[in-house]
């Protein structure tokens, strides 16, 4: 995905990290569904434990830059939207794995 050139580095980083988190989470879920190996379920849960705090920290960084005037409100909403869009997706993936494995 090509991002607009006008985005600040922190907003661009937050969007790229959110997209990478989505791609890696989807890959782990896909491998779990294909192989039905519990190792991928555990790997996915570990990934959630690591990715959620990093996404929140990056989002907080963009919010602080919004408050200090280094990021526009439009950039903040764009990066927040992309980062927060991962929340329902992660919950849906979590539901799939826990339902499928009876955890």
Protein Blocks (a to p, Z undefined) as FASTA:
>chain_A
ZZdfkbcfklmmmmmmmmmmmmmmmmmmmmmmmnopaklmmmmmmmmmmmmmmmmmmmmm
mmmmmmnopacfklmmmmmmmmmmmmmmmmmmmmmmmmmnoZZ
